[in-house]
Amino acid sequence: MASREVVVVGGGITKFAAERVDASVRDLVTEAVLLAVDDAGVDLQTVEHGLTSYESDHFNRQMTLGAILHDHIGMVPKPNVRVEGGGATGALALRTAFAYVKSGLCDSIIVYGGETNGRSVTSATAQQFFSLSSDADWEMMVGGTYTAYYAAMMREHMRLYGTTERQFAHVAVKNRRNAQFNPVAQKPMDLTVDDVLNSIPIAEPYKLLDCSLLSDGAAAVILATEDWAARHSTRWNERPAITFAATGCGTDTMRLGDRPFPYPGLAHFRGKREAARQAYKMAGIKNPRTEIDVAELYDSYSGVELQACEELGFCEYGKAGSLAEDGVFDLGGDLPVNTSGGLLGRGAPVGATGIAQAIEIMLQLRGQADPRRQVANARRGLTDTHAGTGTHCVVNIFERRD
């Protein structure tokens, strides 16, 4: 029987921007799919299944967008499904596609996602839309917004562990610096820690430059069995094989106030810890700090990257801040994090975000990233994505096999 190992055949990503005035979400997804097909060296008509990733009917101003996009890229009458899970949508879509190929439901699948949540609506309207992703009965109507929730989580982390604003400002500086070497990044910047600390307060301790971006953009990845890739991809033997080695998913309560104390309390992402446990078990990872070469983490706010490093086992609780100051997670550090620029620098069109993370890992493992952000000899990479304040969390692991 042929191996059901899942491989990454190719990927494509559009330029991320605050507003792509030249393109609708249909255009963006089509662009990403064409780039993925070209990178993979396949004929789209040979791909057996489509999977659509987008979060919001509101931002895209279209119900049943999955069916429209599937038709628009020319996949009819082949099967399609739409996946949605807040900020975790793209990573959940990849996890679902992994299961489809692994189970034998199909031998090949294209996962494509896009969103227009940039300037097509005002920032205030965007906050209202995102608030609808929280508990509309118990949170939204009393003025709850995700920036406030994340600020409360970081305040508690600071109280418990002594984490400082200067420490998570290092994350904002690092990620926007990394974005300078990524041609699709939305907001590359050359910042100092003081620039971040002196930016406009949004919800203390977070300031403007601690916050991720609202973006237009799309991304697509083709997954398949190795046998399918060998038969259908003209480029399969030109590059090292990248396997989709492991996946994990964890959850938590929607409301922060419903979480038990002392753990997770307000300061921790319990769902990330569970997702990582599952993925590490599947991949046979015992010491993630030394066994993972590069990671793309969900830096919706600068401090969240530090919290994620701790939940993923890269360091002990309360230690990520000092490690960030010491450059451990920088390019050239022990474990480079968000080499793409992350949500802070590359951008975050929600349905494309988790897919974009996987494409960055694909490029790093192939050795095809810009030399200024390329991690030397990278062989295993991780993506971490979540929805809400960790209500859905997904960890996906990819490996290079020569």
C-alpha positions as CSV (number, residue, x, y, z in Angstrom):
1,M,0.0,0.0,0.0
2,A,1.3,3.5,-0.9
3,S,2.5,5.7,2.0
4,R,-0.1,8.1,3.4
5,E,2.6,10.5,4.5
6,V,1.4,14.0,3.8
7,V,3.7,16.3,1.8
8,V,3.7,20.0,0.9
9,V,3.8,20.1,-2.8
10,G,3.8,23.9,-3.2
11,G,2.5,27.2,-1.9
12,G,1.7,30.7,-3.0
13,I,1.1,34.0,-1.2
14,T,0.0,37.4,-2.3
15,K,1.4,40.7,-1.2
16,F,-0.3,41.6,2.1
17,A,-1.4,45.2,2.4
18,A,-3.6,47.5,4.5
19,E,-5.8,47.8,1.4
20,R,-5.5,46.0,-1.9
21,V,-7.5,48.5,-4.0
22,D,-6.5,46.6,-7.1
23,A,-8.2,43.3,-6.0
24,S,-11.3,41.8,-4.5
25,V,-11.1,38.7,-2.3
26,R,-11.8,36.6,-5.4
27,D,-8.8,38.2,-7.2
28,L,-6.5,37.7,-4.1
29,V,-7.4,34.0,-3.8
30,T,-7.0,33.4,-7.5
31,E,-3.6,35.1,-7.4
32,A,-2.5,32.9,-4.5
33,V,-3.8,29.7,-6.1
34,L,-2.0,30.5,-9.4
35,L,1.3,31.1,-7.4
36,A,0.8,27.8,-5.6
37,V,0.2,25.8,-8.7
38,D,3.2,27.4,-10.4
39,D,5.4,26.7,-7.3
40,A,4.2,23.1,-7.1
41,G,4.5,22.4,-10.9
42,V,1.1,20.9,-11.1
43,D,-2.0,21.2,-13.3
44,L,-4.8,22.4,-11.0
45,Q,-7.2,20.1,-12.8
46,T,-5.4,17.1,-11.3
47,V,-5.9,18.3,-7.7
48,E,-8.8,16.3,-6.3
49,H,-10.2,18.4,-3.5
50,G,-10.6,22.1,-2.5
51,L,-10.7,23.5,1.0
52,T,-11.6,27.2,1.6
53,S,-10.4,29.1,4.6
54,Y,-11.9,32.4,5.6
55,E,-13.2,33.8,8.9
56,S,-15.7,36.5,8.2
57,D,-18.7,36.9,5.9
58,H,-18.8,40.5,7.2
59,F,-15.3,41.6,6.1
60,N,-15.7,39.9,2.7
61,R,-19.3,41.1,2.3
62,Q,-20.4,37.7,0.9
63,M,-22.2,34.7,2.4
64,T,-21.2,31.2,1.1
65,L,-18.0,32.6,-0.2
66,G,-16.4,29.2,-0.2
67,A,-18.6,28.0,-3.0
68,I,-18.0,31.2,-5.0
69,L,-14.2,30.9,-4.6
70,H,-14.2,27.2,-5.5
71,D,-16.1,28.0,-8.7
72,H,-13.9,31.1,-9.4
73,I,-10.6,29.2,-9.4
74,G,-12.1,26.5,-11.7
75,M,-12.4,23.6,-9.3
76,V,-16.1,22.7,-10.0
77,P,-17.4,19.9,-9.8
78,K,-14.8,18.6,-7.4
79,P,-15.5,18.5,-3.7
80,N,-15.0,21.5,-1.5
81,V,-15.5,22.3,2.2
82,R,-15.1,25.6,4.1
83,V,-13.4,25.8,7.5
84,E,-13.8,28.6,10.0
85,G,-12.2,29.0,13.4
86,G,-11.5,32.7,14.1
87,G,-7.8,33.6,14.0
88,A,-7.0,29.9,13.8
89,T,-8.9,29.4,10.6
90,G,-5.9,28.9,8.2
91,A,-4.2,26.5,10.5
92,L,-7.4,24.5,11.2
93,A,-7.9,24.3,7.4
94,L,-4.4,22.8,7.0
95,R,-5.1,20.4,9.8
96,T,-8.4,19.4,8.2
97,A,-6.7,18.9,4.8
98,F,-4.0,16.8,6.6
99,A,-6.7,14.5,7.9
100,Y,-8.4,14.2,4.5
101,V,-5.2,13.1,2.8
102,K,-4.0,10.9,5.7
103,S,-7.3,9.1,5.9
104,G,-7.5,8.4,2.2
105,L,-10.5,10.6,1.5
106,C,-8.3,12.2,-1.3
107,D,-4.7,12.0,-2.5
108,S,-4.4,15.7,-3.1
109,I,-6.0,18.9,-1.9
110,I,-5.5,22.6,-2.3
111,V,-6.1,24.8,0.8
112,Y,-6.7,28.4,-0.1
113,G,-7.6,31.3,2.2
114,G,-8.1,35.0,2.0
115,E,-9.6,38.0,3.7
116,T,-10.2,41.6,3.1
117,N,-10.1,43.0,6.7
118,G,-7.9,46.0,5.9
119,R,-9.2,49.5,5.2
120,S,-12.3,48.4,3.4
121,V,-14.0,49.0,6.7
122,T,-13.0,51.5,9.5
123,S,-10.9,50.3,12.4
124,A,-13.9,50.9,14.7
125,T,-16.1,48.7,12.5
126,A,-13.4,46.0,12.4
127,Q,-13.3,46.0,16.2
128,Q,-17.1,45.5,16.2
129,F,-16.8,42.6,13.8
130,F,-14.1,40.9,15.8
131,S,-16.1,41.4,19.0
132,L,-18.8,39.3,17.4
133,S,-16.2,36.5,17.6
134,S,-16.4,36.7,21.4
135,D,-19.5,35.8,23.4
136,A,-22.1,38.2,22.0
137,D,-24.5,37.6,24.9
138,W,-22.0,38.0,27.8
139,E,-19.0,40.0,26.5
140,M,-19.7,42.1,23.4
141,M,-22.7,43.9,24.8
142,V,-20.8,45.2,27.8
143,G,-18.1,46.7,25.6
144,G,-15.6,43.8,25.5
145,T,-13.0,44.0,22.8
146,Y,-10.1,41.6,22.1
147,T,-7.5,44.3,22.7
148,A,-8.8,44.7,26.2
149,Y,-8.9,41.0,26.8
150,Y,-5.3,40.6,25.6
151,A,-4.2,43.5,27.7
152,A,-5.7,41.9,30.8
153,M,-3.9,38.7,30.1
154,M,-0.6,40.5,29.7
155,R,-1.1,42.5,32.9
156,E,-1.5,39.2,34.8
157,H,1.6,37.7,33.2
158,M,3.5,40.8,34.3
159,R,2.2,40.5,37.8
160,L,3.0,36.8,38.1
161,Y,6.4,36.8,36.4
162,G,7.8,40.3,36.3
163,T,7.6,40.5,32.6
164,T,8.2,44.1,31.4
165,E,6.9,46.3,28.7
166,R,10.4,46.7,27.4
167,Q,10.7,42.9,27.0
168,F,7.7,42.6,24.8
169,A,8.6,45.7,22.9
170,H,11.7,43.7,21.7
171,V,9.2,41.4,20.0
172,A,7.6,44.3,18.1
173,V,11.1,45.5,17.0
174,K,12.3,42.1,16.0
175,N,9.3,41.1,13.9
176,R,9.0,44.3,12.0
177,R,12.8,44.2,11.4
178,N,12.4,40.6,10.0
179,A,9.6,41.9,7.8
180,Q,12.1,44.1,6.0
181,F,13.5,40.9,4.4
182,N,10.0,39.6,3.3
183,P,8.8,40.9,-0.1
184,V,5.1,40.2,0.7
185,A,5.2,41.9,4.1
186,Q,2.7,44.7,4.8
187,K,4.6,46.8,7.3
188,P,8.4,46.4,7.5
189,M,9.9,48.9,9.9
190,D,13.2,49.8,11.4
191,L,12.2,50.5,15.0
192,T,13.8,50.8,18.4
193,V,12.4,49.6,21.7
194,D,11.8,53.3,22.7
195,D,9.8,53.8,19.5
196,V,7.5,51.1,20.7
197,L,7.3,52.3,24.3
198,N,6.5,55.8,23.1
199,S,3.8,54.9,20.6
200,I,0.1,55.7,21.3
201,P,-1.4,53.7,24.2
202,I,-4.2,51.4,23.1
203,A,-5.1,49.3,26.1
204,E,-2.4,49.3,28.6
205,P,0.2,47.8,28.7
206,Y,-0.2,47.5,24.9
207,K,0.6,50.5,22.7
208,L,0.0,51.0,19.0
209,L,3.3,49.3,17.8
210,D,2.5,46.3,20.1
211,C,-0.6,45.5,18.0
212,S,-0.8,43.4,14.8
213,L,-2.2,44.6,11.5
214,L,-5.5,44.6,9.7
215,S,-4.7,43.2,6.2
216,D,-5.9,42.2,2.8
217,G,-4.3,39.2,1.3
218,A,-4.5,35.5,0.4
219,A,-2.4,32.3,0.5
220,A,-2.7,28.7,-0.8
221,V,-0.9,25.4,-0.2
222,I,-1.2,22.1,-2.0
223,L,-0.9,19.0,0.1
224,A,-0.8,15.4,-1.2
225,T,0.6,11.9,-0.7
226,E,4.2,11.5,-1.9
227,D,3.0,9.1,-4.6
228,W,0.6,11.7,-6.0
229,A,3.3,14.4,-5.9
230,A,5.8,12.2,-7.7
231,R,3.3,11.5,-10.5
232,H,1.8,15.0,-10.9
233,S,4.4,17.6,-9.9
234,T,7.1,18.5,-12.5
235,R,9.2,20.0,-9.7
236,W,8.9,17.3,-7.1
237,N,12.4,15.9,-7.6
238,E,14.0,19.4,-7.9
239,R,13.7,20.2,-4.2
240,P,13.9,18.5,-0.8
241,A,10.7,16.9,0.3
242,I,8.7,18.8,3.0
243,T,6.4,16.6,5.0
244,F,3.5,17.7,7.1
245,A,4.7,15.7,10.1
246,A,2.3,16.4,12.9
247,T,-0.7,18.5,14.1
248,G,-2.4,19.2,17.4
249,C,-5.4,21.2,18.5
250,G,-6.4,22.5,21.9
251,T,-9.3,24.6,23.2
252,D,-10.3,26.7,26.1
253,T,-13.4,28.5,27.4
254,M,-14.7,31.4,25.3
255,R,-14.8,33.8,28.3
256,L,-11.5,34.5,30.2
257,G,-13.5,34.8,33.4
258,D,-14.6,31.1,33.1
259,R,-11.1,29.8,33.2
260,P,-9.9,28.1,36.4
261,F,-7.2,29.5,38.6
262,P,-4.3,29.3,39.1
263,Y,-3.9,27.6,35.7
264,P,-4.6,28.8,33.1
265,G,-6.0,31.8,34.9
266,L,-5.7,35.0,32.9
267,A,-2.0,34.7,32.0
268,H,-1.8,31.4,30.1
269,F,-2.9,29.8,26.9
270,R,-3.9,26.4,28.0
271,G,-5.1,25.4,24.5
272,K,-1.7,26.1,23.1
273,R,-0.1,23.8,25.6
274,E,-2.5,21.0,24.7
275,A,-2.1,21.5,21.0
276,A,1.7,21.4,21.4
277,R,1.5,18.2,23.5
278,Q,-0.4,16.4,20.8
279,A,1.8,17.6,18.0
280,Y,5.1,16.8,19.8
281,K,3.8,13.3,20.6
282,M,3.0,12.8,16.9
283,A,6.4,14.1,15.8
284,G,8.4,12.4,18.5
285,I,9.7,15.7,19.9
286,K,11.0,15.6,23.5
287,N,12.8,18.9,23.8
288,P,11.1,21.5,21.5
289,R,13.7,24.2,22.2
290,T,16.5,22.1,20.7
291,E,14.5,20.0,18.2
292,I,12.7,22.8,16.4
293,D,14.8,25.0,14.1
294,V,12.3,27.8,13.2
295,A,8.9,28.8,14.4
296,E,6.0,31.0,13.2
297,L,4.0,32.1,16.2
298,Y,0.7,34.0,16.4
299,D,1.8,37.4,17.6
300,S,-1.5,39.2,17.6
301,Y,0.1,41.4,20.2
302,S,3.8,41.5,21.1
303,G,3.4,40.0,24.5
304,V,1.5,37.0,23.1
305,E,4.6,35.8,21.4
306,L,6.3,35.6,24.8
307,Q,3.3,33.7,26.3
308,A,3.3,31.3,23.3
309,C,7.0,30.6,23.7
310,E,6.3,29.5,27.2
311,E,3.2,27.4,26.4
312,L,5.0,25.7,23.6
313,G,7.8,24.6,25.9
314,F,10.5,26.8,24.4
315,C,11.3,28.0,27.9
316,E,9.9,28.0,31.5
317,Y,7.1,30.2,32.5
318,G,8.2,33.8,33.0
319,K,11.5,33.3,31.1
320,A,10.5,34.3,27.6
321,G,10.9,38.0,28.2
322,S,14.5,37.8,29.3
323,L,15.3,35.4,26.5
324,A,13.8,37.8,24.0
325,E,16.0,40.6,25.3
326,D,19.0,38.3,24.9
327,G,18.2,37.6,21.3
328,V,17.4,33.9,21.6
329,F,14.4,34.3,19.3
330,D,16.1,36.6,16.8
331,L,17.5,35.7,13.4
332,G,20.8,34.1,14.3
333,G,19.5,33.1,17.8
334,D,19.0,29.7,19.2
335,L,15.4,29.4,17.9
336,P,14.4,32.1,15.4
337,V,10.7,33.1,15.8
338,N,8.6,34.8,13.2
339,T,11.2,35.1,10.5
340,S,8.4,36.3,8.1
341,G,7.7,39.3,10.3
342,G,4.7,37.7,11.9
343,L,1.3,39.3,12.3
344,L,3.0,42.4,13.5
345,G,5.1,42.9,10.3
346,R,4.0,40.6,7.6
347,G,0.3,41.2,8.3
348,A,-2.8,39.1,9.1
349,P,-5.6,38.6,6.6
350,V,-7.3,36.1,8.9
351,G,-8.2,33.3,6.6
352,A,-4.8,33.4,5.1
353,T,-2.7,33.8,8.2
354,G,-2.2,30.2,9.2
355,I,-1.5,29.2,5.6
356,A,1.0,32.1,5.3
357,Q,2.8,30.7,8.4
358,A,3.1,27.3,6.7
359,I,4.5,28.8,3.5
360,E,7.2,30.6,5.5
361,I,8.2,27.3,7.1
362,M,8.1,25.6,3.7
363,L,10.5,28.3,2.3
364,Q,12.8,28.0,5.4
365,L,13.0,24.2,5.1
366,R,13.7,24.3,1.4
367,G,16.4,27.0,2.0
368,Q,14.5,29.4,-0.3
369,A,13.8,32.3,2.0
370,D,15.6,35.6,1.5
371,P,19.2,35.0,2.6
372,R,18.9,37.8,5.2
373,R,16.1,35.9,7.0
374,Q,17.1,32.3,6.1
375,V,17.7,30.1,9.0
376,A,20.8,28.0,8.4
377,N,20.2,24.2,8.0
378,A,16.6,24.4,9.1
379,R,15.1,20.9,9.1
380,R,12.0,21.2,11.3
381,G,9.6,24.1,11.6
382,L,6.5,24.8,13.7
383,T,3.5,27.0,13.3
384,D,1.3,28.2,16.2
385,T,-2.1,29.8,15.5
386,H,-5.1,30.6,17.7
387,A,-8.6,32.1,17.8
388,G,-10.0,34.5,20.3
389,T,-7.9,34.5,23.5
390,G,-6.9,30.9,22.9
391,T,-10.4,29.4,22.4
392,H,-9.0,27.4,19.5
393,C,-5.3,26.6,19.2
394,V,-3.5,24.7,16.5
395,V,0.1,23.6,16.3
396,N,1.4,22.2,12.9
397,I,4.9,20.8,12.4
398,F,6.7,20.4,9.1
399,E,10.0,18.5,8.4
400,R,12.5,18.5,5.7
401,R,13.4,15.1,4.3
402,D,16.4,14.8,2.0
